[in-house]
Amino acid sequence: MVRIQDVAEACGTSIATVSHVLNGTKAVRPELAARVREAVRSLGYEANPLARSLKSRRSHTIGLLVTNIDRIFFSRVIRGVQEVLLQAGYQLTIGSTGDSLEREKTFFHTFQGRWTDGILVDSTAGLGDEAWLAEMANARVGQRKLPVVGLERRLDAYGMDSVGIDNRQAARDATRFLLDRGCVRIAHLAGVATSPLAVERMEGFLETAGDRAGGVETGDFSPVSGYDAMKRLLRAGPPPDGLFAANDQMAVGALQALEEAGLRVPDDIRVMGFDDTFVASLVRPTLGTVHAPKLRLGVRAARRLLRRIEGDDSPAAHELLPHDIVDRESTGNRLPGERDMTAW
């Protein structure tokens, strides 16, 4: 049976260094870390996760809570998280809350009861759920604090790190882009009514559109809800000449409804999505949208969580990532561009 001592001897280094490489507990020179991993592979060394957990009082697992796994936004985020955690020797467990706060609490407490080392959470908690946010911020596993890092929404005021973009400003920028392209009556397809992100995007739209706001309909971020919401807008009165949807999936549903109504995009109505998921460059017309750096979001959140697990006790902070407006056919760019299945 290959021991960790054998790996250390093969590399000419200490057992502690090998442990740091395997567990991601301390930075090791890249060339030495590569040598350790090669020795582990060639010798066939397998760590005993149970013994390791009992000694360190850690499970080397991370919990990730997302609002709805069906939203393609999360695929790229999850990839970013997983890449960081695998390099650090952690396993990832995912829970999809279905936009239910009660399910979020159930998953969170389950992770907590399994001695999870830390939790990444895209919380569904609304503005009236401060007690739950405070509970997450003060959660413990045994005698140690359970690190929690938020995705997308700002949580530093509650004592938790978080990573995301400025959703309100991004919505302002998207709406201003449509106004600058000549739209005089812009409608909005809002996301889940209880979602703080959806509220911020709607507020950013309303603040910028002003008296050019052409109505708001609410969906649940799914393509079907975007299709239904667009149908309701068209029944309510004259069609708008601009549309800003709270995410790409709702925008794709709206494109179908507009086609059925005989309206041409972008000649009759310009359509803007949000997130810049891979479908935005695959649909026809290609979808103008707000680009959110999804992979970087996952990477940065995972790194923040690992620092907290290793004992970083600095004040909670929110990391703001940049966003961009992507002009495609639906917003007036006449150049179709290439289909990009990797730009998630």
N, C-alpha and C positions, 0 to 999 in steps of 0.2 A: 504494500500500500504506500503510495507516494505521499510524503508529508510536506508541510509547508517549509520545513527545514531543508528538504531536498531541493526545493525550488530556489531558496535563498543561496544554497551552496553552488548550484548550477550557474547562478547569475553573479556570484561573487559579491553579494550584498547581504543586508540583514533581514531577519524575519519581519521586523517592523516595516521595512520598506516594501516587502512583498505584500504585507497586509494592507498598507496604504494604497498600493496599486489596485488590489482586488476589491477593496471596499470604497475607494474614492474618498478616503478620510483626510488625505493630505496631498498637496501638490508634489509630484515626483518628476524629475527631468524627463522629457519625452523619450530620449534614447534609452534611458534606464527602464522606463515604464514599458517600452516596446520589448526590451530584452526579457523582462519579467513575464509579460504575456506570452512570448514565444516559448519560454521555459515551461510555463503552465501547460501550454498546448502540447509541446513535444513530450513532456513527462507524463501527461495525462492526469495532472493533479486536479482533484475535485474537493472544494471546500465543504465542510460539514455545516450546512446552514443552521441546523438546530443548535449545534455546539456554539457556533458563532453568535447566534441570537442570545443564548443563555448567558454567554460571557459579557456581551456588550449591552444587553438589555434592549437590543434593537432587532426588528424583524427584517430590515433591509427591504421593506416594501413601502410604496407610496400609493396613496389613494387619489384618484382624479374624479371629480364630480362635474359632469357637463349637463347643461339644461335639456338637451335632446340629441342623442347620438345620430338621429336621422339628418341633422343639419350638416351639410357637407363642409361647412366652415370648420368643424372640429377635426376633420381628418388630418389636416396639415398641422394644426395645433398639437394633436396627439403625437404626431411624428416627431415634432420638435422636442416635446417632453420626453418621449421614449429614448431618443438618441442621447440625451444628456444622462438620463438615469441608467441606461445600459452601460455607458462608459464608467459610471461611478459604482456599478455593482448592485443596483437596485432593481426590483421588479415593480411593475405598474399594474394596479387594479383599477378598473374603470366602472363607474356607476352613472347611469343616465336617469335623471330625475323627472323627465317628462314635464318640466316647468311646474312641478309640484313641490311646494315647500315642505310638506309633510314627508314626501319621499326623500327629499334632500336630507332632512333630519335623520331619517332611518338609516340611510347610507352612511352618513357621517358618524353616527353612533356605532354602526357596525364596524367601520374602519377603526374607530377609536378602541373598541372592545377587542380587536385583533392585534393590538399593539402596533398599529401602523406608525411608521416613523414621522410622517408628515402628510398633509393633504393639500392638494390643489383644488380650488373650487370656483366654478362659474356659478355664483349663487343666484337663486331665484328670489331671494329675500327682497321685499319691497321697502318703501320708505317707512312703513309702520312696523317693521320687523327688527327694530334695533336690539331687542332683547336676544333674538337668535344670533345676530351678528356678534353681540358681546359674548354670548356663550361660546361661539366658535373661537373667538379671540383668546378666551381664557381656558380653553379645553386642555385637559391633562391626560397623560397615559402613565398610570402609576404615580411616581413622584416627579416626573418631568413634564414640562410644558409641551403640548403638541403643536408644532409649527404649522401654520395655515397661510397659504398665499392665494390671493384672489386673481382670477382671470377676467379681463375685459372691464370690469367696473372698479371704481376707486374705493378702497377699504382701509386706507391708512388712518382715517379718522377714528376707526374702531380698533386700532392697534394691530392691524394685519398688513403685511406687504401686499402689493397688487401690481399688476402690469396690464396696460391697455392703451387704447388710443383715446383722443378727445372726441367722443361721439357727437357731442353737441356742435363742436366746431366743424367736424367732418360733414355733418348734415347742412350746416350753413354754407360750407364750400360747395357742396353738391347742388344746393338750391341756387346759389349765386351763379354757378356755371350754367344752369338752365336759363336763368334770367338773362345772362350775358349772351346766350345763343338766341335770344329773341322771344322766349316764352313769356306770355302775358297772363296765363291762368294755369297755375301748377297745382296738381293734386298730390296727395301723399297716401301711400299704403303703409300704415303703421304696423309694428309687430305686436307681440303679446302685450295686452293692456297692463299687466302687472309687472312687466319687465322694466327695470330702471333704464336699461339701455334703449329700449324702444321709446320710452318717454323722452329721454335726452335727444334722440334723433328727431322725434316729432317736434319737440320744442325748438330745436335748431332750425327745422324747416319753417315753422310758423313765424319765428323771429325774423327770418330773412325774407320769406315770401310776402309778409304783410298783407296788404289788400289784394295781392295777386294770388293768394291762396285759393285754390279751387276745390276745396273739400278734402276731408280725411276719412278714410275707411280703415278699419282694423282687421288684421288677420292674425295668424299664429306663426309666421315666418315660413310656412310651407308653400309649395307651388299652387296647390289647390286653393288655399286661402287667398293667395294673390289673384288667382283667376276669379274667384267669387267676389272679392272686394272690388276688382276692376269692373265686373258686371254691375255691381251696385252703383258705382260711380257713374257709369254710362246711363243707367236708368234714372239717376237723380236729376239729370239736366244736360245741358250742352257739354260735349266732351272737352276736357282740358287740352291744352296744347303742350303740356309738360307733365311728367310724372316722375316722382321720386319715391322709390320703394325702400323699405327698411332693410331688406337684404336681397341678394341676387335671386334666391329661389322664388320669392314673391314676385319679383320683376319678371321672371320667366313665365309664371302663371299669367301675369298681366299681358304679356306679349301675345299669348294664345287668345285671350279674350278680345284684344284689340284686332287681331287678325280676323276673328269670327265676326266682329262688328264692321269689317270693311275699312278699318282705319289703317293708314300707312305709317310705318315708323321708319325714319323720323319726319317724313314730310308733313303728316297731320299732327303727330304728337311725338315729342322726344322723351325717351325713357332712361332713367338713371337708377342703377341698383346700388348695392352696398356689400362690401367684403372682397370683391374680386376673386371669387371662387372659380374653379376651372370651367364651369359651365358658361361663364360670361363670354369666353372667347370661342365657344363651340356652337352656341345658338345662332340662328340667323333671323334678324340682323344681330351681329355681335353686340354685346351689352356694355354700354358705358357704365362705369361704377366707381365706387370709392374703394381704393386699394387699402386693405388692412394687412399688415405683415404677420400673417398667421403662424408661420414656422418660427419666426423670431419671438413671437409672443410665447409659444410653448417653451422655447429654449431659455428665454430670460426668466420666466416664472420658475422653471425647474431649477435653474442655477440659484435663484434667490432662496428657494426652499432648502436646497442642500446646504447653503451657508447658514441658515437658521438651525438646521439639524446639527451642524458642527459647532454650534454655540454662539453664533453672532447675535449679540444682544443690543445692537444699535437701534435707534428709534425706527418705528415702522415707516415705510416710504412707498410712494406710488411712482412707478416708472412709466413715463409717457412715451409711447412709440409714435413715429411719424406716420401720416397717412397721405395718400395722393389721389388725385382725380384721374381716372383713366377714360380717355375719350375714344369711343368706338362708334360703330355704325348707328346705334340707337340714339346717340346723342349728337349725331350730325357729321361724324368723321366719315368721309366717303371712301377712305382707304380700308378695305376689308381686313387687312392684316392676316397673319398666319394663325391657324388654330393651335393653341398652346394647352396641352393636357397636363403640363407640369407646373404651370404658374398658379399654384393654389394659394 
